Amino acid sequence: MKKIALIGLGSMGKNHYRVLKGLSGVQIAALCDVVQQDDYNEPFYTDVDEMLENEELDAALIVVPTFLHKEIALKCLDKGLDIFIEKPVASNVKDALIIEERANELGLKVCVGYIERFNPVVEALKNELIDRDIYSIGITRVGPFPPRIADVGILTDLAVHDIDLIRYITGCEIVKKSIFKSQKINSHHEDNAILSFQLENEIVASITTNWLTPFRKRKIEVATKKGYFEADLMGQDLVEYSEYKTNNSYVIRNCFVKKEEPLVRELKAFLRYLKTGDRSGLSTVQDSIITLEISSYQE
């Protein structure tokens, strides 16, 4: 039974709490946030240092604003805890490297929460693309501005998901990049961006993301030699269009997707990593550093 502390109980932290309560092999041993807004059965702290001093723990989930990631991660590592950090791993590459170096020095396990890796439609798409020649991949992630976001712009909050997905789905590294961004309604950060990439094997990729659209849309489109795929990340639906003919007809195939909540799958993978060392599917700190390097790129 792994004893885990959950640090940060905002909207995402509460989702982690809900999911952890339904999983076996784990005990939520302590909760921590600056203010206790709800009643919990578990010990609740408003000071991380006090919690780390008083509780016997195996690991911690860090679900606080990005600018606090480095400070809290280092405190947990120094107490000998394995950690799960919600994406991105830190506010910048320098801080991320410090976290990575400390974890390596202490021999502790660290992973970063890129939840879309555990979306069942992403798994289904990856399986469909095995042994296929990928020509291009495009991702759209748009929606209204989320009030919960105050410390980062859209590149750090949303685009990092899709930079990671492009590398994860194709298995190829990004070799060229261009990023175009603007600030339309947000007072402090960019809220509108288009990113263009060239990957290994001459795969081209793009990301369209903004906080200007009145509805949420999450879609991946992949062109291959023998088919064109559309994946709906919210509906978890995957469709292949293939066998184009001269009369403008084509075959439509609805691919099987075993639907499940991505966060459930992600936290199960984290628990497996803690118990066995198998980190299949989980993002490494180095993965997150790569996305931070790309999202902060200036031409």
C-alpha positions in Angstrom: 0.0 0.0 0.0 1.6 3.2 -1.2 1.1 6.3 1.1 0.7 9.3 -1.0 0.4 13.0 -0.3 -1.7 15.2 -2.6 -0.4 18.8 -2.7 -2.8 21.3 -4.3 -6.6 20.9 -4.2 -7.7 23.3 -7.0 -9.9 22.0 -9.8 -7.3 19.5 -11.1 -6.2 18.5 -7.6 -9.8 17.7 -6.7 -9.9 15.4 -9.7 -6.8 13.6 -8.6 -8.4 13.2 -5.1 -11.6 11.8 -6.6 -9.7 9.3 -8.8 -7.2 8.2 -6.1 -10.1 7.4 -3.7 -11.3 4.8 -6.2 -8.0 3.1 -6.8 -6.6 0.1 -4.9 -3.1 -0.2 -3.6 -2.9 3.4 -2.6 -3.7 5.4 0.6 -4.1 9.2 0.6 -2.0 9.8 3.7 -2.1 13.6 3.7 -3.6 16.6 1.9 -2.0 20.1 1.5 -3.2 23.4 0.2 -2.8 27.0 1.3 -6.5 27.1 2.4 -8.8 24.2 3.3 -12.0 24.9 1.4 -13.7 21.5 1.8 -14.0 18.8 4.5 -11.8 15.7 4.1 -11.3 12.6 6.2 -7.5 12.7 5.6 -5.1 14.8 7.6 -5.0 18.3 6.0 -2.1 20.8 6.1 -1.8 24.3 5.0 2.0 24.1 5.2 4.1 21.7 3.1 7.0 21.7 5.4 4.8 20.7 8.4 3.2 17.9 6.4 6.5 16.5 5.2 7.8 16.6 8.8 4.8 14.9 10.4 3.7 12.3 7.9 5.3 9.0 6.8 5.0 9.1 3.0 6.1 7.1 -0.1 5.2 9.6 -2.8 3.6 13.0 -3.6 1.3 14.3 -6.3 2.2 18.0 -7.0 -0.9 19.7 -8.5 -0.1 23.4 -7.6 0.4 26.4 -9.9 3.4 26.0 -12.2 5.6 28.7 -10.5 5.5 26.6 -7.3 6.6 23.3 -8.9 10.3 23.6 -8.4 10.1 24.7 -4.7 7.7 21.9 -3.7 9.3 19.2 -5.9 12.7 19.8 -4.3 11.2 19.7 -0.8 9.5 16.4 -1.5 12.7 14.9 -3.1 14.8 16.0 -0.2 12.4 14.0 2.0 13.0 10.9 -0.1 9.6 10.9 -1.9 8.9 9.8 -5.5 6.9 12.5 -7.2 4.3 13.0 -9.9 4.2 16.7 -11.1 1.4 18.0 -13.2 2.6 19.5 -16.5 4.8 21.3 -17.2 7.5 20.1 -14.9 8.5 23.7 -14.0 8.1 27.3 -15.2 11.3 27.2 -17.3 14.1 24.8 -18.5 16.6 25.9 -15.8 14.2 25.0 -13.0 13.3 21.7 -14.7 17.0 20.7 -15.0 17.4 21.4 -11.2 14.5 19.0 -10.4 15.9 16.4 -12.8 19.4 16.6 -11.3 18.2 16.4 -7.7 16.0 13.3 -8.5 18.9 11.6 -10.3 21.3 12.3 -7.4 18.8 10.8 -4.9 17.7 7.9 -7.1 14.1 8.9 -6.9 11.3 8.4 -9.4 9.7 11.4 -11.1 7.2 11.7 -13.9 5.2 14.5 -15.3 1.5 14.6 -15.9 0.7 14.9 -19.6 -2.8 13.4 -19.3 -3.5 13.3 -23.0 -1.0 10.4 -23.4 -3.6 8.4 -21.5 -6.6 9.4 -23.5 -7.8 6.1 -24.9 -8.3 7.6 -28.4 -4.5 8.5 -28.4 -3.6 4.9 -27.6 -6.0 3.7 -30.3 -4.5 6.2 -32.8 -0.9 5.1 -31.9 -1.8 1.5 -32.5 -3.4 2.3 -35.9 -0.2 4.1 -37.0 2.1 1.2 -36.3 4.1 0.5 -39.5 2.4 3.3 -41.4 4.2 6.1 -43.2 3.1 9.3 -41.5 3.0 12.4 -43.7 1.6 15.0 -41.4 0.0 15.5 -38.0 -2.1 18.5 -37.0 -3.7 19.2 -33.6 -6.4 21.8 -32.7 -6.9 22.7 -29.0 -9.1 25.8 -28.6 -11.7 27.1 -26.1 -12.7 30.0 -23.9 -10.3 31.5 -21.4 -10.1 29.4 -18.2 -10.3 31.7 -15.1 -8.1 29.1 -13.2 -5.1 30.2 -15.2 -3.1 33.2 -13.9 0.6 32.4 -14.0 1.2 31.2 -17.6 0.2 31.7 -21.2 -1.4 29.4 -23.7 1.9 28.0 -24.9 2.8 26.7 -21.4 -0.7 25.7 -20.4 -2.1 24.1 -23.6 0.5 23.9 -26.4 2.8 21.8 -24.2 0.2 19.0 -24.3 0.3 18.9 -28.1 4.0 19.3 -28.5 4.3 16.3 -26.3 1.6 14.4 -28.2 3.3 15.1 -31.6 6.5 13.4 -30.3 4.7 10.7 -28.5 2.4 9.7 -31.4 5.0 9.8 -34.1 8.0 8.6 -32.2 10.0 11.3 -33.9 11.8 14.3 -32.7 11.1 17.9 -33.8 14.0 19.3 -35.9 12.6 22.6 -37.1 10.0 24.9 -35.5 8.2 28.2 -36.0 5.9 29.8 -33.4 3.5 32.6 -34.1 1.6 34.0 -31.1 -0.5 37.0 -30.1 -2.1 38.5 -27.0 -5.7 39.5 -27.6 -7.7 39.3 -24.4 -5.3 38.2 -21.7 -3.7 41.0 -19.8 -0.4 39.2 -19.1 0.2 36.3 -21.4 -0.3 35.1 -25.0 -3.7 33.6 -25.7 -3.5 32.8 -29.4 -0.8 30.7 -31.2 0.0 28.6 -34.2 3.0 26.4 -34.1 4.6 24.7 -37.2 7.2 21.9 -37.1 9.2 19.6 -39.2 10.0 16.3 -37.6 12.4 13.5 -38.5 11.4 11.4 -41.6 10.1 14.6 -43.2 6.9 14.6 -41.2 5.3 18.0 -40.9 3.2 19.0 -38.0 1.1 21.9 -36.7 -0.7 23.1 -33.6 -3.6 25.6 -33.5 -4.4 26.8 -30.0 -6.2 29.7 -28.4 -8.4 31.0 -25.6 -10.6 32.9 -28.0 -13.0 30.3 -29.2 -16.4 30.2 -27.4 -16.5 26.3 -27.4 -13.9 23.7 -26.6 -12.4 21.6 -29.4 -9.7 19.0 -29.1 -8.8 17.2 -32.4 -5.9 15.3 -33.9 -5.6 14.8 -37.7 -3.0 12.5 -39.2 -2.3 11.9 -42.9 -0.6 8.6 -43.8 0.3 6.8 -47.0 -2.9 4.7 -46.9 -5.3 6.6 -44.8 -6.4 9.8 -43.0 -7.3 9.7 -39.3 -9.4 12.1 -37.2 -9.3 11.7 -33.5 -11.7 13.6 -31.2 -10.0 13.8 -27.8 -13.2 14.8 -25.9 -15.6 12.3 -27.5 -12.8 9.7 -27.7 -13.8 8.8 -31.3 -11.4 7.8 -34.0 -12.3 7.7 -37.7 -10.2 6.6 -40.7 -10.9 7.8 -44.2 -9.2 5.7 -46.9 -9.3 4.3 -50.4 -9.9 7.5 -52.3 -11.4 6.8 -55.8 -11.8 8.8 -59.0 -15.5 9.3 -58.3 -14.6 11.3 -55.1 -15.8 8.4 -52.9 -13.8 7.0 -50.0 -14.2 4.4 -47.2 -15.0 5.6 -43.7 -14.1 3.3 -40.8 -15.0 3.9 -37.2 -12.0 2.6 -35.2 -12.6 0.8 -31.9 -11.7 2.9 -28.8 -12.2 1.4 -25.3 -13.4 4.6 -23.6 -12.1 5.4 -20.1 -11.2 8.4 -18.0 -7.6 9.4 -18.9 -6.8 10.5 -15.4 -7.7 7.0 -14.1 -5.4 5.4 -16.6 -2.6 7.9 -15.8 -2.7 7.4 -12.0 -2.8 3.7 -12.4 0.3 4.0 -14.5 2.0 6.1 -11.8 1.2 3.5 -9.2 2.6 0.8 -11.4 5.7 2.9 -11.8 6.1 3.2 -8.1 5.7 -0.5 -7.5 7.5 -2.0 -10.4 9.6 0.7 -12.0 7.7 0.3 -15.3 7.1 3.8 -16.6 5.3 2.9 -19.8 3.5 5.8 -21.3 4.5 8.2 -18.6 6.3 11.4 -19.5 9.8 11.9 -18.2 11.3 15.1 -16.9 13.4 15.2 -20.1 10.2 14.9 -22.2 8.8 18.0 -20.4 12.1 19.9 -20.8 11.9 19.3 -24.5 8.3 20.7 -24.6 9.4 23.7 -22.5 12.4 24.4 -24.8 10.1 24.3 -27.8 7.2 26.3 -26.3 9.6 29.1 -25.2 11.4 29.2 -28.6 12.0 32.7 -30.0 13.0 33.2 -33.6 
